[in-house]
Every structure is written in structure tokens, then in C-alpha cells.
Amino acid sequence: MTINVVVADDHPIVRFGIRRLLEEREMIHLVGEAGNSSELVNLLARAPCDILVTDFSMPGGNFKDGLFLIGYVRRYFPQIKIIVVTMLENLAILRGMLKLGVHSILSKLDEQSSIADIVCVVADGSRYIPAGLATRLHDSVVDDAEIDASKLSGREVEVVRLFVSGLTISEIAFQLSRSVKTVSSQKTNAMRKLGLDRDVDLYHYATRSGIT
């Protein structure tokens, strides 16, 4: 069995290291690399891929990065299994990745020599979370203050859910048969009611509240 893999990271040296480790396994075929979200989405659209090994923070593309990009890939390329390799340690965001369907989260601070084995495990349909991270996720309590979702109307919740899943305002408007202006206003109103200023805060809220 051949496992087709795409590697995405904005640092060429990181991609090089991962590529060298993956090439040691005969069954793994590296079909391409990407340095930002635009390159990644274009590559996934034209190249058969089973596994995406990607950084979490990868600025510079038209499809953003982080939870937004993960949500976009999950929505438009649902057959692809995702392994995130990151420096991030925020447990709320790590939980958000898992809720979006990420199959494995690896720390860039850990030894990565087993990444080819992990790719094979994930390709077989299993989820792999390192023991240390699994323990932290299990034992920790999220300190973020609870935000009352009842403040939002049903239509605002619908817009927030679609937005954090990876759709643009225009795509949401088309899907819900509303005007772009209406959808934009509903997103703005939702953020105002929740006391949120940035899109990234909206993603964090959505993962904590279960809207995703």
C-alpha cells in the first residue's frame, strides 16, 4: 500500500527534515510540499493525498492558517487525514484541532524520528496523540471564562458555525440564501454580543462551546 503525503510548513528547513524522515519508508510517497495556505489548497486540489502533515501557524496565504485552515481542509478535502506538527501548547486550541478532526498532534520540541511510523498509524485509520499531551488534555481544566451562547440568535449561531468551519462570508451567504451584507452583519453582531474583537477569538469560542 502506498501512502500519499503532502507536507506543509512555512519554513523550508522544517519541510526538508520531515521529507527526509518520510523518504526512509518505502510505502510513503511524498506528492508535494507547500509553504503557505494558498500553495497547500492548490496542491490538494490537483494531487491525490491520503495524509497532510502540516504546521499550525503558517501565515502568508489566502486561506489563512490555524483552525480556519484546518476547518477548510476538513470541509473541502474530508478524505484527507491531518497530522499537525506545532510549537503551540495552548490546550484550548489543541482541543479545537481534535474537535475539527485532526488525527494527530505532534510537538516540534519532541523527537520526530518516528513520524513515518505515525503517518502509517494514521493512514490505517487510527488517531495518535503522544502520551504526555493526552495526559495534559485529560487532566487539565480550561481556565477560559464560559461565554453564554444563549446570547446569540439561531441565525447568528449558524453563521458562526459555518465561518469557523472554513467558509467565507460570500460562501455562507450563498449557502444560506442571504445577502453578503446580512451575513457580515450577523457575524459582527455575534462577536459584539460575545465581547470578541478578533476572528481568532471567535474560533476559540466556537471550539470551547461546541458550535463546531
Sequence and secondary structure as in RCSB ss.txt:
>XXXX:A:sequence
MTINVVVADDHPIVRFGIRRLLEEREMIHLVGEAGNSSELVNLLARAPCDILVTDFSMPGGNFKDGLFLIGYVRR
YFPQIKIIVVTMLENLAILRGMLKLGVHSILSKLDEQSSIADIVCVVADGSRYIPAGLATRLHDSVVDDAEIDAS
KLSGREVEVVRLFVSGLTISEIAFQLSRSVKTVSSQKTNAMRKLGLDRDVDLYHYATRSGIT
>XXXX:A:secstr
  EEEEEE S HHHHHHHHHHHTTSTTEEEEEEESSHHHHHHHHHHS  SEEEE S   SSTT  HHHHHHHHHH
H TT EEEEEES   HHHHHHHHHTT SEEEETTS  TTHHHHHHHHHTT  B  HHHHHHHHH    S    GG
GS HHHHHHHHHHHTT  HHHHHHHHT  HHHHHHHHHHHHHHHT  SHHHHHHHHHHHT  
